[in-house]
Amino acid sequence: MTVITRFAPSPTGRLHVGNIRTALHNWLLARRHGGRFLLRIDDTDAARSREEHVAAIRADLAWLGLRTDGEERQSARFAIYETALAQLIAKGRVYRCYETQAELDLKRKVLLSRGLPPIYDRAALALTEADHAARAAAGEAPHWRFLLDHHSPIAWHDGVRGPQQFDPRQMSDPVVRRADGTWLYMLPSVIDDVAMGVTDVLRGEDHVSNTATQVQMFTALGAEVPRFAHAALLTGAEGKLSKRLGALGVADLREAGIEPAAIIALLARLGTSDPVDPALDADQLAAAFDLSHFGRAPARFDEAELARISASVVHRLDYAQVADRLPQGMDAPTWRAIQPNLERVADAEGWWQVINGPIAAPEADPETRAFLASAAQVAETLDWHDDPWSALTAALKEASGRKGKALFLPLRQALTGMDHGPDMKALLPLIGRDEALARLRA
């Protein structure tokens, strides 16, 4: 059986870290088994859905390298939902209700005051056809609930959490369609999973109770129940659920200069004991992806760790992979010279300025100025085609007796305006003879 997974975001906002992790897990599982990874835009909420968010979701997935094998829009599938609802009506698995939100809130408060679970009492099941006709005549439109089968315990083997069991008698019949005709999440999602042939549903543990209800929906529609896995939610570096994680989006990470490969490397392994290795490519990560490696404890997401992984990715990038993001005119030797000192590709701009000038060197004392003047005289005599830095420092060490920091730091400061940076052996030829002499004399 071909493995088919799906990622089903609602286009009511931008993708955040938790969304990305869910999409990645589904993509990795499908890729591991040579299956299909589908994108489904859950845009049944017309009032909150935005086309710009749909475009952003596609762009974010593409930037991360998560190629989809097909796309569906729930807003284009309402006729399918109507047909499925009619089947459930015929089977007696959905029913009409009329309680207002205020009436439902009062019922819940009464049950809670008695120490009972706030479960819908199914009062609407007692209504006769005459009652429904009377309400229709009065202009009342019903909302629809799915009738849970109290005689069929709900159970499944979760790919992360192991055996799961729910008692349907302790659950409320969920509303699946509002009185205004709009759909809620639960039933359309199941209908789409059936129609799209989804075999595996991977999502966050906050959906476990939804799964308990949806298992019965699959059965009521005469469909095979897919395999489910619910990953533990992310926590912030401070060890508790972070509001920032719910707002930290792909756009924020991209603007911060984080490499997409770093995001993939971290989120693929977060929540497992497997080491995060930025050297692994997508195929290697997919081949090793195993739901049994995920624990049930919350997974700790640390932005500082992501930044470190991203820097490691930058240090592995070939010139061809970054050429279009580098300052105009920067060539491969220059990239290789500055690459070990970069945390972000965008930082290359600063080193390009150091190479081309102008720079602001620190003020030197008289002794240092004299040393630099000697350095200029030596540099003028060097063969700049054959490691001028080694020749310059060797000659100055012999002439001045300086060594170590006293020898190298004044030269670096005068030539780059910095106390640290790329290897001067690689950097000095890039600065060039004439510019180097001008900086030493200055």
C-alpha positions in Angstrom: 0.0 0.0 0.0 1.4 3.4 -1.0 1.9 5.6 2.0 0.0 8.9 1.6 0.4 11.7 4.2 -1.1 15.2 4.2 -0.4 18.6 5.8 -3.6 20.5 6.3 -3.0 24.1 7.5 -5.8 26.7 7.8 -4.9 29.9 5.8 -5.8 32.2 8.7 -2.2 33.1 9.4 1.4 32.3 8.6 3.1 29.0 9.3 4.8 28.8 12.7 7.4 26.4 14.1 4.8 23.9 15.2 3.2 23.8 11.8 6.5 23.4 10.1 7.4 20.4 12.3 4.1 18.7 11.5 4.6 19.3 7.8 8.1 18.0 7.9 7.1 14.8 9.8 4.5 14.0 7.1 6.9 14.8 4.3 9.7 12.6 5.8 7.3 9.6 6.4 6.0 9.8 2.8 9.5 10.2 1.4 10.9 7.3 3.5 8.3 4.9 2.0 8.4 6.3 -1.6 4.8 7.6 -1.0 3.0 10.9 -1.6 2.9 14.0 0.5 -0.3 16.1 -0.1 -1.1 19.7 0.9 -4.7 20.4 1.8 -5.8 24.0 2.5 -8.4 23.9 5.2 -10.2 27.0 4.2 -13.8 26.3 5.2 -13.7 29.4 7.5 -14.3 31.9 4.7 -14.4 34.8 7.1 -10.8 34.3 8.4 -9.1 32.6 5.4 -6.9 34.8 3.2 -5.4 34.1 -0.2 -2.2 35.8 0.8 -1.8 33.2 3.5 -2.4 30.4 1.0 0.4 31.9 -1.2 2.6 32.2 1.9 2.1 28.6 2.9 3.1 27.4 -0.5 6.1 29.7 -0.6 7.2 28.6 2.9 7.0 24.9 2.0 9.0 25.5 -1.2 11.7 27.5 0.7 12.1 24.6 3.1 12.3 22.1 0.2 9.1 20.3 1.2 7.8 19.5 -2.3 4.1 18.4 -2.4 2.7 15.8 -4.6 -0.8 17.3 -4.9 -3.0 20.0 -3.4 -6.7 20.3 -2.5 -8.8 23.2 -1.3 -11.6 22.4 1.1 -13.6 25.4 -0.2 -13.8 23.6 -3.5 -15.1 20.3 -2.0 -18.4 21.4 -0.4 -20.5 19.2 -2.8 -18.5 16.2 -1.5 -19.3 17.1 2.1 -23.0 17.4 1.3 -23.0 13.9 -0.2 -21.2 12.4 2.8 -23.6 14.2 5.2 -26.6 12.8 3.3 -25.1 9.3 3.8 -24.7 9.8 7.5 -28.2 11.2 7.8 -29.5 8.0 6.1 -27.5 5.9 8.6 -28.8 7.9 11.5 -25.3 9.0 12.5 -26.0 12.8 12.4 -28.9 14.6 14.0 -30.4 18.1 14.1 -30.1 20.3 17.2 -31.4 23.8 18.1 -29.8 24.8 21.4 -28.3 28.3 21.5 -24.8 28.8 22.8 -26.3 30.3 26.0 -28.5 27.2 26.5 -25.5 24.9 26.0 -23.4 27.0 28.5 -26.1 26.7 31.1 -26.3 22.9 30.7 -22.6 22.6 31.1 -22.6 24.7 34.3 -25.4 22.6 35.8 -23.5 19.3 35.0 -20.2 20.7 36.4 -22.0 21.9 39.6 -23.1 18.3 40.1 -19.6 17.0 39.6 -20.5 15.4 36.3 -18.6 15.7 33.0 -20.0 18.5 30.8 -21.3 16.2 28.0 -24.2 17.1 25.7 -27.3 15.3 26.9 -28.6 14.4 23.5 -31.9 16.1 24.2 -32.4 16.8 20.5 -32.8 13.1 19.8 -36.2 13.2 21.5 -37.5 15.7 18.9 -40.1 14.4 16.5 -40.5 15.2 12.8 -43.4 17.4 13.8 -41.1 19.3 16.2 -38.6 19.8 13.4 -41.3 21.1 11.1 -42.5 23.5 13.7 -39.0 24.9 14.3 -38.5 25.2 10.5 -41.8 27.1 10.2 -40.6 29.4 13.0 -37.4 30.2 11.0 -35.1 28.1 13.1 -32.2 26.4 11.3 -30.6 23.4 13.0 -27.0 22.7 13.6 -25.9 19.1 13.1 -24.1 16.7 15.5 -22.4 13.4 14.9 -23.9 10.6 16.9 -21.1 8.7 18.7 -21.7 5.0 19.1 -21.7 4.4 22.8 -21.5 0.7 22.4 -18.2 0.7 20.4 -15.1 1.6 22.5 -12.6 3.7 20.7 -9.1 2.4 20.4 -6.1 2.7 18.1 -2.3 2.1 18.3 -0.7 5.5 18.1 2.7 5.7 16.3 4.1 7.8 19.1 1.9 7.4 22.2 1.2 3.6 21.9 -2.2 2.0 22.7 -5.0 4.6 23.1 -8.5 4.0 24.4 -11.4 6.3 24.9 -14.9 5.7 26.2 -17.4 7.4 23.9 -19.9 7.6 26.7 -17.6 10.2 28.3 -17.5 12.3 25.1 -19.9 14.8 23.6 -21.4 14.3 20.2 -19.5 16.9 18.2 -21.2 19.6 16.2 -20.1 19.1 12.6 -22.1 21.8 10.8 -23.4 25.1 12.1 -26.9 26.5 11.7 -25.6 28.9 9.0 -24.5 25.9 6.9 -20.8 26.4 7.5 -18.6 23.3 8.4 -16.5 22.7 11.4 -13.1 21.0 11.2 -14.0 17.4 12.3 -16.1 15.9 9.6 -14.7 17.5 6.4 -11.2 16.5 7.5 -12.3 12.9 7.7 -14.2 13.0 4.4 -11.1 14.5 2.7 -8.8 12.0 4.2 -11.0 9.2 2.8 -11.3 10.8 -0.6 -7.5 11.6 -0.8 -6.6 8.1 0.3 -4.6 9.3 3.3 -3.0 6.3 5.0 -1.1 8.1 7.8 -2.1 11.1 9.9 0.8 12.7 11.8 -0.1 15.7 14.0 0.4 17.3 17.4 -0.8 15.7 20.6 -3.4 18.4 21.0 -5.5 16.5 18.4 -5.7 13.2 20.3 -9.3 13.9 21.5 -10.2 14.8 17.9 -8.8 11.5 16.7 -11.0 9.6 19.2 -14.1 11.2 17.6 -12.8 10.9 14.0 -12.1 7.2 14.4 -15.8 6.6 14.6 -16.4 9.0 11.7 -14.2 6.9 9.4 -16.1 3.8 10.5 -19.5 5.5 9.9 -18.4 6.4 6.4 -17.4 2.8 5.7 -13.8 3.7 5.4 -10.6 2.2 6.7 -9.2 4.1 9.6 -5.7 5.5 8.8 -2.7 5.1 11.1 -2.4 7.9 13.6 0.6 9.4 15.4 0.6 12.4 17.7 3.9 14.1 18.5 4.5 15.9 21.8 4.1 19.7 21.5 7.1 22.0 21.5 8.2 24.0 24.5 10.5 27.0 24.6 14.0 27.0 25.9 12.7 28.1 29.3 11.0 24.7 29.6 7.4 25.7 29.3 5.0 26.3 26.5 5.9 29.6 24.9 3.6 32.0 23.2 6.5 33.0 21.0 6.7 29.6 19.5 3.1 30.1 18.3 4.1 33.3 16.6 7.6 32.3 15.4 7.1 31.8 11.7 9.0 30.8 8.6 9.1 34.4 7.6 10.8 35.4 10.9 13.4 32.6 10.5 14.1 33.6 6.9 14.5 37.3 7.9 16.9 36.2 10.7 19.1 34.5 8.1 18.4 31.0 9.3 19.2 28.4 6.6 16.2 26.1 5.6 18.5 23.1 5.9 19.1 24.0 9.6 15.4 24.1 10.3 14.9 20.7 8.6 17.9 19.2 10.5 16.6 20.3 13.9 12.9 19.7 13.6 13.4 16.3 12.0 15.2 15.1 15.2 13.6 17.3 17.9 11.8 15.0 20.4 14.0 12.0 19.7 17.3 10.8 21.1 18.8 10.9 17.6 21.6 13.4 17.2 20.9 16.6 15.2 23.4 16.4 12.3 23.4 19.4 9.9 25.5 17.3 7.5 22.6 15.0 6.7 20.6 15.7 3.6 16.9 15.2 3.1 17.2 11.7 1.8 19.3 10.6 4.7 16.9 12.2 7.2 14.0 10.5 5.5 15.7 7.1 5.5 16.3 7.3 9.3 12.9 8.7 10.2 11.2 6.5 12.7 8.1 7.4 14.8 9.2 4.9 17.5 12.1 7.2 18.2 9.9 10.0 19.4 9.2 10.3 23.1 6.1 11.6 24.9 7.8 14.3 26.8 7.5 17.9 25.4 10.2 18.7 22.8 12.4 21.6 23.7 12.9 24.1 20.9 15.9 26.5 21.4 16.3 29.4 18.9 20.0 29.7 20.0 20.5 26.0 19.1 18.9 26.6 15.7 21.2 29.6 15.1 24.2 27.4 15.8 23.0 24.7 13.5 22.4 27.2 10.8 25.9 28.6 11.1 27.2 25.0 10.7 25.1 24.7 7.6 26.6 27.9 6.2 30.1 26.6 6.8 29.2 23.7 4.5 27.6 25.6 1.6 29.4 25.6 -1.8 29.8 28.8 -3.6 27.3 27.8 -6.3 24.6 27.3 -3.6 25.0 30.9 -2.3 26.2 32.9 -5.3 22.9 34.6 -5.9 22.8 35.8 -2.3 26.3 37.2 -2.1 27.4 40.8 -2.8 27.8 41.6 -6.5 31.4 40.7 -7.6 32.2 38.3 -4.8 33.9 35.2 -6.3 34.4 31.7 -5.0 37.9 32.3 -3.5 36.5 35.2 -1.5 33.6 33.1 -0.3 35.8 30.3 0.8 38.1 32.8 2.7 35.3 34.4 4.7 33.0 31.4 5.0 34.4 30.0 8.3 33.7 33.3 10.0 30.1 33.6 9.0 27.0 32.8 11.0 24.7 33.9 8.2 25.2 34.2 4.5 24.0 37.8 4.8 27.1 38.5 6.9 29.2 38.2 3.8 28.3 41.8 3.0 30.3 43.0 6.0 33.4 41.1 5.0 33.0 42.3 1.4 33.2 45.8 2.8 36.3 44.9 4.8 38.0 43.6 1.6 37.0 46.5 -0.7 37.1 49.3 1.9 36.9 51.9 3.2 37.6 50.7 6.7 37.9 52.4 10.0 41.1 51.2 11.7 41.6 51.9 15.4 43.8 54.8 16.5 47.4 53.6 16.9 50.0 54.8 19.4 53.3 56.1 18.1 55.1 52.8 18.5 52.5 51.0 16.6 52.5 53.6 13.9 56.2 53.2 13.5 55.7 49.4 13.3 53.0 49.8 10.6 55.2 52.1 8.6 57.9 49.5 8.6 55.3 46.9 7.6 54.4 49.1 4.6 58.0 49.3 3.5 58.3 45.5 3.7 55.0 44.9 2.0 56.1 47.1 -1.0 59.0 44.7 -1.7 57.0 41.4 -1.5 56.0 39.1 -4.3 52.2 39.4 -3.9 51.6 36.3 -6.0 53.1 33.9 -3.4 51.6 34.1 0.1 52.3 37.8 1.0 51.0 37.4 4.5 53.5 34.7 5.6 56.3 36.6 3.9 55.3 39.9 5.6 55.0 38.5 9.1 58.2 36.5 8.8 60.2 39.6 7.7 58.6 41.8 10.4 59.3 39.2 13.1 62.9 39.1 12.1 63.3 42.9 11.9 61.2 43.9 15.0 61.5 41.0 17.3 57.7 41.0 17.7 55.8 37.7 17.8 52.4 36.4 18.6 49.6 39.0 19.3 52.1 41.9 19.3 53.0 41.0 15.7 49.7 39.9 14.2 47.0 42.1 15.9 48.3 45.6 14.8 48.6 44.3 11.2 45.0 42.8 11.3 43.6 46.0 12.8 45.3 48.2 10.2 44.4 46.0 7.3 40.8 45.1 8.3 39.7 47.4 11.1 38.9 44.3 13.1 40.4 42.4 16.0 39.4 39.1 14.5 38.2 37.5 11.3 39.2 35.2 8.5 42.7 33.8 8.1 44.8 36.7 7.0 46.8 34.4 4.7 43.6 34.1 2.6 42.3 37.6 3.2 45.4 39.7 2.4 45.6 38.7 -1.3 41.9 39.6 -1.7 42.5 43.1 -0.3 45.3 43.5 -2.8 48.7 45.1 -2.8 47.8 48.7 -3.4 44.9 48.8 -0.9 47.0 47.0 1.7 49.8 49.5 1.3 47.4 52.4 1.6 45.9 51.0 4.8 49.3 50.3 6.4 50.5 53.8 5.6 47.3 55.4 6.8 
